[in-house]
Amino acid sequence: MNLDFSFLTQQVLADYVLSGLWFSLQLTLVAMLGGIALGTVLALMRLSGRPWLAIPAAAYINTMRSIPLVMVILWFFLLVPFFIGRPIGAEFSAVLTFTLFEAAYYAEIMRAGIQSVSKGQTYAGYAMGMTYRQTMQLVVLPQAFRNMLPVLLTQTIILFQDTSLVYAIGAYDLLKGFEVTGKNFNRPVEAYLVAALVYFIICFSLSMLVRRLQKRIAVIR
């Protein structure tokens, strides 16, 4: 193959790729924060012991985890405007979809983290006169977040990789930036190869950071 990467100048990357990278990072950050917040609520609902809370939470989590992400992206992009009567845009649709979808995965991580905290901690909170909410907020959840932090960050790396699926609704992400660059300069193979390299560098670097964090948490324990 006659590969030529000379077209990928600094100016070209700034014009075509940088905005896509920025959107991918923004989408990852917003979906992570929103997903963890909603996932924590879902996890507490499943662990509440009350059927009217646990059953809907379990149904939501199992449904989301059983459907391919690209289908959920298309459903939200096509069905939400149908119900509200106006388009919501590819970017907003992607943020909404990823937040709600990733919440199901973060919920299971948080549930495992909460269950990893000794029951004695919960009983100690009750013994001090704390309510269920206070015990979870002040005693259990801080320890659960520390225990599950490496897993939460690993799921976030997977989330960043999955942002490339927003091509299905035309959102301008990192992969779309490389795709447009390849089409404009008639070098699609080179563009996709560099895109794969960029994804690898970002995800591998983050994985190494997570591994170091995991070792530090293990030392603290």
PEBELLIN-V589868 format. One line per field, one symbol per residue. psi: psi as a letter, one per 30 degrees, with the letter a starting at -180 (. if undefined). burial: + if it has 9 or more other ideal C-beta (glycine too) atoms within 8 Angstrom, else -. A space follows every 10 residues. Layout:
psi=???
burial=???
This chain:
psi=kikjgffile eeeeeeeeee eeeeeeeeee eeeeeeeeee eeeeeegfgj efeeeeeeee eeeeffkkee eeeeeeeeee eeefgllfke eeeeeeeeee efeeeeeeee eeeeffkkfe eeeeeefggk leeeeeefee eeeeeeegee eeeeeeeeee efffffffgg kjaeeeeeee eeeeghieee eeeeeeeeee eeeeeeeeee eeeeeeeeee .
burial=------++-- -++--+++++ +-+++-++-+ ++-+++-+++ -++++++--- --++-+++-+ +-+++---+- -+++-++--+ +------+-+ +-++++++++ ++++++++++ ++++--+--- ++-+++---+ ---+++-+++ +-++++++++ +++++++-++ +++++++++- ++++++++++ ++--+-++++ +++++--++- -++--++-++ +-++--+--- -
